[in-house]
């Protein structure tokens, strides 16, 4: 099954990878050294990569957004079906290399591309496919550099606006200019930028009310009235909304930085409970008394994004970006965030237990280890009891080292014997073995492990280890 196609405007890169502006077809067509010629389909598309294939159906191998290059062997049998599959997989365009298979682009292929709305480019014989790939790579790097420069300059401008005598209107005006659209602060009706059409204005109001309510999401997005809409939760059930005719990869980061600044500027408390908590922590190590009622979640994060933007997305300014991982504390239940892997603690009530925050921090660290081991965007603390106090990777490594001398058959027998509390007959019946065979195997385990299997501590450690090795599990 083909992978989900990229957003046609700027992609939805893998987890942990920053979004990158696409290369426009117009830029490739303007490169005279390539000599590409537009033949059919729309002339506007964004390219996120290049893939060459002569397979009849390369769509399962596409992420979406690719310029697919072929010499004609792939689409030869069924041009219409070939193009339909590429369009369905989210391919950005098709590049057809004339010679050596075809002297010109088949008319049936051009007709299919026009019918399915897939841009078709002719690649001349003198242009290697690798030259097209290099050009896309070069243009992608240039676009990424421009977008990073734009994002950095916008962040600096927002920080400068926040230092002005009337900072909130200044930040809103600067944000609208940086995004090339309109922004609004809810409630209160403060806004900046061009007036929105009614459908976009109504949809943005609904988004703002959604993220501003208690228990609402930290961010939300929508499209209406020809605009891309986004809303960001601020402190005290306030929210920031943005509406832009188009969007760029850095827009979310810029808006998130503005959300952090507006959270600090509009906080009802003079320094905010977060600042009070940090002050208390510095003075006497007791931030819990300064925090509002929970529950609170500790979060450990690792990724390539902006930590400040992550904090804004999670609805908090309690951020420690200085260590090997980013650590946060938020009173909103965290969700997965693009570009990050998150480990989230169980909800903690700092006022109820003196060590609640420290325990939550440790839980978040172990949860992040599980998220990285499983390659998932987010893992939550769910394990209970002593087993939950040890990280999965560390526990598995210890188990494999401890049980290394045992064969799979011996591990299976030992696990069943421990599960039946040392009962020979029940273990034999479970495994379909003679009870004497079970005795011999268990005795062999004791020798190989150099453990007294009558010792409760030894049994507990072995049981813990066997539960963390697949080869030690009894068959279902």
SEPA-583126 format. One line per field, with one value per residue (C-alpha): residue number from 1; x, y, z. Coordinates in Angstrom, 3 decimals, padded with zeros to 6 digits. Each point is the difference from the previous one (the first is absolute). Example, Ala and Ser with C-alpha at 12.3 -4.5 7.8 and 13.67 -1.06 7.14 Angstrom:
<nodes>
pos <- (1|2)
c1 <- (012.300|001.370)
c2 <- (-004.500|003.440)
c3 <- (007.800|-000.660)
</nodes>
This chain:
<nodes>
pos <- (1|2|3|4|5|6|7|8|9|10|11|12|13|14|15|16|17|18|19|20|21|22|23|24|25|26|27|28|29|30|31|32|33|34|35|36|37|38|39|40|41|42|43|44|45|46|47|48|49|50|51|52|53|54|55|56|57|58|59|60|61|62|63|64|65|66|67|68|69|70|71|72|73|74|75|76|77|78|79|80|81|82|83|84|85|86|87|88|89|90|91|92|93|94|95|96|97|98|99|100|101|102|103|104|105|106|107|108|109|110|111|112|113|114|115|116|117|118|119|120|121|122|123|124|125|126|127|128|129|130|131|132|133|134|135|136|137|138|139|140|141|142|143|144|145|146|147|148|149|150|151|152|153|154|155|156|157|158|159|160|161|162|163|164|165|166|167|168|169|170|171|172|173|174|175|176|177|178|179|180|181|182|183|184|185|186|187|188|189|190|191|192|193|194|195|196|197|198|199|200|201|202|203|204|205|206|207|208|209|210|211|212|213|214|215|216|217|218|219|220|221|222|223|224|225|226|227|228|229|230|231|232|233|234|235|236|237|238|239|240|241|242|243|244|245|246|247|248|249|250|251|252|253|254|255|256|257|258|259|260|261|262|263|264|265|266|267|268|269|270|271|272|273|274|275|276|277|278|279|280|281|282|283|284|285|286|287|288|289|290|291|292|293|294|295|296|297|298|299|300|301|302|303|304|305|306|307|308|309|310|311|312|313|314|315|316|317|318|319|320|321|322|323|324|325|326|327|328|329|330|331|332|333|334|335|336|337|338|339|340|341|342|343|344|345|346|347|348|349|350|351|352|353|354|355|356|357|358|359|360|361|362|363|364|365|366|367|368|369|370|371|372|373|374|375|376|377|378|379|380|381|382|383|384|385|386|387|388|389|390|391|392|393|394|395|396|397|398|399|400|401|402|403|404|405|406|407|408|409|410|411|412|413|414|415|416|417|418|419|420|421|422|423|424|425|426|427|428|429|430|431|432|433|434|435|436|437|438|439|440|441|442|443|444|445|446|447|448|449|450|451|452|453|454|455|456|457|458|459|460|461|462|463|464|465|466|467|468|469|470|471|472|473|474|475|476)
c1 <- (000.000|001.448|001.079|-002.118|000.924|001.669|-001.857|000.348|001.111|002.873|000.049|-000.441|003.544|000.882|-000.055|002.999|000.658|-000.725|-002.487|001.655|-001.383|-000.634|001.843|-002.398|-000.203|000.503|003.479|000.945|-001.438|001.983|003.295|001.374|002.694|-002.674|-002.020|-003.256|-003.200|-003.544|-002.332|-003.261|-001.850|000.255|003.242|-000.135|001.089|002.394|002.713|001.407|002.319|000.925|-000.579|000.915|-001.779|-000.888|-002.507|-003.560|-001.252|002.518|-002.744|000.598|003.522|-001.016|-000.460|-001.781|001.380|002.609|000.964|-000.026|002.445|-000.455|001.418|-003.354|000.119|-002.388|-002.941|000.355|-002.794|-002.673|000.697|-003.323|000.176|003.645|-000.737|-003.105|002.045|002.684|-002.577|-001.684|003.347|000.548|002.800|000.812|000.877|001.191|003.258|000.329|003.480|-000.004|002.494|001.061|-003.449|-002.153|000.961|-002.871|-002.495|-002.963|-003.171|-002.053|002.167|-000.394|-003.768|-000.112|002.002|-002.332|-003.014|001.255|001.560|003.589|002.701|002.043|003.543|002.207|003.607|002.328|002.547|002.942|-001.326|000.758|-002.640|002.681|000.355|-003.702|000.354|002.992|-001.854|-002.947|002.388|001.750|-003.249|-001.370|003.048|-000.327|-003.702|000.706|002.644|-002.384|-002.760|002.305|001.181|-003.594|-001.018|002.967|-000.620|-003.699|000.827|002.397|-002.605|-002.615|002.372|000.678|-003.743|-000.566|002.397|-001.988|-002.138|-003.276|001.260|-003.160|-001.140|003.629|000.436|-003.290|000.931|003.477|-001.408|-002.526|002.768|002.326|-002.691|-001.467|-003.497|-002.357|000.212|-002.442|000.128|-002.989|-001.888|000.105|-000.057|003.505|001.208|002.479|000.252|-002.538|-003.677|-000.947|-002.901|-002.994|000.586|003.616|-000.942|-002.745|002.185|002.853|-002.370|-001.094|003.639|000.831|-002.938|001.030|003.582|-000.995|-002.439|001.021|001.352|000.261|002.941|003.175|-000.204|-002.494|-000.056|-002.571|-000.525|-002.799|-000.594|003.243|002.070|002.085|-001.152|001.787|-000.739|002.375|-001.082|001.384|-000.180|-003.363|-002.116|001.108|001.020|001.932|-001.348|001.740|-001.413|002.227|-000.747|003.032|002.323|003.695|001.840|001.192|-003.401|-000.876|003.277|-000.479|-003.596|001.027|002.643|-002.615|-002.312|002.685|000.577|-003.729|-000.437|002.561|-001.359|-003.663|000.371|-002.407|002.465|002.850|002.735|-002.142|-000.153|002.714|002.447|-000.928|000.701|003.401|000.827|-001.020|002.072|003.086|-000.489|-001.010|-000.672|-003.791|-001.717|-003.105|-001.485|000.179|-001.775|-003.757|-002.033|000.908|000.171|003.400|001.936|003.763|001.216|003.376|000.515|002.654|-000.155|001.221|-002.651|-000.011|-000.458|-001.838|-002.461|-000.440|-000.738|-002.578|-001.649|-000.242|-001.431|002.820|002.981|001.576|002.835|003.532|001.715|003.554|000.569|000.352|-003.808|-002.545|-001.991|-003.356|-002.777|-003.567|-003.500|-001.422|-000.011|002.730|-000.533|002.465|001.836|001.580|003.777|000.188|-000.040|-001.683|-000.028|-002.911|-000.410|-003.144|-002.023|001.585|-001.485|002.955|-001.971|-001.025|003.426|003.284|001.976|-002.707|001.900|003.263|-001.859|-001.791|003.320|001.445|-003.126|000.280|003.636|-000.857|-002.949|002.269|002.361|-002.943|-001.120|003.486|000.343|-003.389|000.478|-003.362|-000.728|-001.215|000.049|-001.791|000.890|-002.289|002.018|-000.864|002.020|003.731|000.231|-000.929|002.996|002.481|000.288|-001.000|003.321|001.994|-002.260|000.268|003.783|000.242|-002.378|001.953|003.274|-001.451|-001.744|002.735|001.164|-003.514|-001.309|-003.534|-001.295|001.537|-001.380|-003.464|000.168|001.298|-002.681|-002.789|001.442|000.176|-003.499|-001.295|001.908|002.372|-002.753|001.514|-003.211|-001.786|003.125|000.324|-003.667|000.302|003.068|-001.070|003.137|000.693|000.470|003.508|000.934|-001.193|002.120|003.068|-000.441|-000.562|003.043|001.995|-001.198|001.215|003.452|000.349|-001.236|001.844|-003.165|-001.798|-003.501|-001.459|001.031|-002.982|002.328|001.475|-003.466|-001.201|002.981|-000.330|-003.731|000.617|002.611|-002.095|-002.891|002.279|001.344|-002.153|001.812|-000.909|-003.740|-002.068|-001.893|-003.525)
c2 <- (000.000|003.411|002.221|003.003|002.799|003.139|003.216|001.452|003.368|-000.862|-003.665|-001.937|-001.372|-002.994|000.370|001.923|001.601|003.710|000.866|001.313|002.308|-001.742|000.695|001.549|-001.516|003.487|000.056|-003.282|001.105|003.240|-001.898|000.133|-002.568|-002.619|000.852|-001.387|000.653|000.106|-002.119|-000.653|000.429|003.075|001.963|000.778|-002.634|-000.349|-002.663|-001.493|-002.571|-002.038|-003.708|-001.993|-003.243|-002.198|-002.077|-000.297|001.215|002.003|001.573|-002.231|001.417|003.670|002.227|002.660|003.177|-001.716|000.773|-003.530|-000.560|-002.798|-000.958|-001.437|-003.677|000.450|001.687|-001.878|-002.554|002.119|003.766|001.044|-002.460|000.901|003.719|-000.575|-001.971|002.697|002.734|-002.048|-000.449|003.763|000.224|003.620|-000.541|-002.532|000.503|-002.007|-000.562|-000.290|-002.485|-002.733|-001.665|002.697|002.725|002.165|000.019|-002.280|001.962|-002.400|000.819|003.754|-000.425|-002.042|002.637|002.740|-002.102|-000.743|003.418|-001.288|002.326|-001.644|001.132|-001.097|-000.739|000.377|-002.733|002.177|000.431|-002.899|-000.772|000.573|003.599|000.582|-001.518|002.214|003.086|-000.804|-000.566|003.302|001.949|-001.710|001.031|003.586|000.073|-001.431|002.667|002.765|-001.370|-000.324|003.586|001.220|-001.881|001.310|003.584|-000.324|-001.304|002.878|002.500|-001.500|000.231|003.637|000.695|-001.560|002.574|002.997|002.155|-001.530|-003.539|-002.013|002.032|000.218|-003.789|-000.564|002.495|-001.510|-003.528|000.961|001.589|-002.995|-002.476|002.165|-000.446|000.868|-000.776|000.316|-000.256|-001.627|001.073|003.754|000.400|001.443|-000.691|001.004|-000.450|000.095|-000.641|-003.622|-001.227|-001.149|-003.800|000.307|002.372|-002.308|-003.116|001.736|001.102|-003.627|-001.143|002.653|-001.009|-003.643|000.414|002.608|-002.177|-002.015|-003.377|001.116|-000.822|002.080|000.669|-000.507|000.637|000.342|001.423|002.346|002.920|-000.649|000.331|-002.294|000.395|-000.853|000.622|-000.186|-000.201|002.681|000.366|000.550|-001.544|002.650|-000.945|001.346|-000.506|000.341|000.033|000.016|-000.434|-002.307|-001.503|-000.698|-002.613|002.518|001.579|-002.389|000.762|003.750|-000.138|-002.238|002.498|002.749|-002.168|-000.346|003.764|000.760|-002.546|001.894|003.424|-000.762|-002.083|001.247|-000.701|002.514|-002.557|-003.050|-003.169|-001.419|002.764|-000.368|-003.715|000.595|002.608|-002.359|-002.753|002.229|001.275|-003.046|-002.903|-000.007|000.921|-002.051|002.621|002.642|-002.100|000.206|-003.135|-002.842|-002.451|000.784|-002.028|-000.247|-000.340|-001.050|000.775|-000.559|001.395|002.579|002.674|003.207|-000.735|003.291|-000.959|-003.405|001.657|002.246|-002.972|-001.766|003.109|000.746|002.254|-002.421|-001.132|-001.290|-000.302|-000.141|-003.725|-003.013|000.016|002.806|-000.144|001.653|000.231|000.650|-000.135|-001.033|-003.654|-000.136|-001.375|-000.965|002.914|000.082|-000.307|-001.342|-003.237|000.477|-001.915|001.019|-000.721|-001.054|002.988|001.335|002.016|001.963|001.192|-003.503|-001.680|001.799|-001.983|-000.046|002.178|-001.933|-003.291|001.419|001.154|-003.516|-001.504|002.341|-000.985|-003.715|000.657|001.848|-002.994|-002.215|002.445|000.031|-003.782|-000.502|002.962|001.456|003.739|-000.267|-002.461|000.453|-001.394|-002.969|-002.668|-000.592|-001.611|-000.670|-001.076|003.494|001.470|-001.467|001.168|-002.574|000.065|-000.339|-002.789|-001.939|000.303|-001.291|-002.865|-001.109|000.087|-001.966|-002.624|-000.256|-003.519|-001.461|-001.412|000.947|-003.382|000.515|003.546|-001.260|-002.721|002.341|002.568|-002.553|-001.485|003.428|000.852|-003.157|000.809|-002.961|-002.577|-002.858|-001.672|003.177|001.191|-003.368|000.064|003.573|-000.817|-003.511|-001.494|-002.777|001.322|-001.512|001.983|003.148|-000.836|-000.599|003.256|002.083|-001.557|000.796|003.635|000.256|-001.249|002.234|003.081|-000.807|000.859|-001.654|-000.335|-000.531|003.570|002.410|002.830|-002.135|-001.037|003.619|001.200|-002.833|000.567|003.690|-000.872|-002.652|002.413|002.275|-002.538|-001.295|-003.322|-000.491|000.275|-003.134|-000.632|001.300)
c3 <- (000.000|-000.888|002.845|000.915|-002.405|001.224|000.450|-003.518|001.368|002.279|000.905|003.210|000.500|002.191|003.705|001.230|-003.364|-000.621|-002.718|-003.157|-002.698|-003.314|-003.226|-002.500|-003.473|-001.373|001.561|-001.695|-003.343|000.242|000.349|-003.548|000.709|000.693|-003.100|001.410|-001.961|001.372|-002.142|001.865|003.285|002.217|-000.069|003.729|002.504|002.920|-000.125|003.217|-001.542|-003.070|-000.582|-003.124|-000.813|-002.968|001.971|-001.363|003.394|002.067|002.150|003.077|000.208|000.010|003.045|-002.033|-001.536|-002.210|-003.572|-001.427|-002.856|-002.535|-003.400|-001.034|000.945|002.951|-001.718|-003.297|000.558|001.704|-000.115|001.518|002.914|000.575|000.246|002.137|002.545|000.136|000.505|002.730|001.787|000.061|-002.583|-000.816|-003.663|-002.564|-001.899|-003.228|-001.405|-003.769|-001.453|000.113|000.346|-001.610|-002.444|001.225|002.832|-000.877|-000.724|002.141|003.018|-000.522|-000.308|003.220|001.883|-001.204|000.988|003.541|000.632|000.300|-001.381|-002.757|-000.817|-002.878|000.983|-003.028|-000.837|001.033|003.562|002.406|002.602|002.647|-001.215|000.666|003.476|000.777|-001.155|002.264|002.907|-000.602|-000.307|003.123|002.016|-001.233|000.891|003.465|000.626|-001.064|002.242|003.007|-000.513|-000.273|003.153|001.992|-001.080|000.879|003.475|000.607|-001.176|002.333|002.959|-000.828|-000.257|003.429|001.503|-001.238|002.331|-001.282|-000.681|-000.776|-003.060|-001.122|000.120|-001.844|-002.734|-000.376|-000.164|-002.689|-002.068|000.428|-001.056|-002.744|001.402|002.839|003.723|002.887|003.784|001.704|002.030|-000.360|-003.763|-000.388|-003.535|-002.693|-003.758|-002.838|000.667|-000.613|-002.159|002.030|-000.384|001.192|002.822|001.303|-000.238|001.824|002.784|000.427|000.203|002.603|002.174|-000.325|001.211|002.575|001.923|003.044|-001.052|-003.631|-002.276|000.098|-003.757|-002.812|-003.768|-002.757|-003.499|-000.991|-002.309|-001.893|003.189|002.163|003.583|003.256|003.677|002.980|003.638|002.321|003.774|001.695|-002.766|-002.496|-003.533|-002.980|-003.523|-003.370|-003.536|-003.089|-003.718|-000.235|002.572|000.230|002.064|002.576|000.618|002.837|001.781|-000.387|001.270|002.915|001.097|-000.153|002.109|002.691|000.040|000.161|002.799|002.060|-000.982|000.722|003.180|002.671|002.804|000.252|-000.634|-000.625|002.039|-002.235|000.901|003.674|-000.213|-001.534|002.643|002.795|-001.528|-000.083|003.549|001.998|-002.353|000.441|-003.282|000.776|002.325|-002.734|-002.625|-000.516|000.619|-002.345|-001.441|-001.487|-002.564|-000.307|-003.592|-001.378|-003.683|-002.611|-003.522|-002.449|000.503|002.011|003.751|000.479|-002.717|001.627|003.335|-001.641|-001.689|003.369|001.641|002.446|000.636|002.487|-002.210|000.562|-003.408|001.324|000.543|-002.297|-000.287|000.192|003.256|000.501|002.572|-001.167|001.405|-003.395|-000.984|-002.683|-003.484|-002.730|-001.625|-003.498|000.072|003.573|001.975|003.368|003.260|002.235|003.703|001.781|001.294|003.192|002.877|001.460|003.015|001.031|-000.088|000.724|-002.584|-002.677|-002.486|000.373|-000.496|-003.051|-001.454|000.372|-001.576|-002.968|-000.505|-000.084|-002.294|-002.454|-000.045|-000.954|-002.692|-001.534|000.190|-001.666|-002.402|000.964|000.294|003.608|002.888|003.312|003.384|000.512|001.799|003.649|002.767|000.180|-003.648|-001.060|001.806|-002.484|-003.594|-002.602|-001.855|003.220|001.288|-003.271|-000.074|003.584|-000.778|-003.061|001.929|002.921|-002.132|-002.619|001.058|-000.498|-003.263|-001.127|001.242|003.448|000.202|-000.907|002.630|002.719|-000.742|000.187|003.217|001.659|-001.222|001.743|003.206|-000.373|-000.600|-001.957|-001.147|-001.116|-001.834|-001.750|-001.025|-001.337|-002.079|-001.034|001.559|002.501|003.538|000.100|-003.106|001.742|003.066|-002.139|-001.899|003.127|001.630|-003.125|000.175|003.602|-000.990|-003.065|001.855|003.212|001.953|002.903|-001.434|003.473|000.863|-000.383|-001.049|-002.795|-001.177|-000.027|-002.032|-002.507|-000.384|-000.623|-002.657|-001.726|-000.435|-002.035|-002.491|-002.825|-000.027|003.647|-000.587|000.029|-003.232|-000.060)
</nodes>
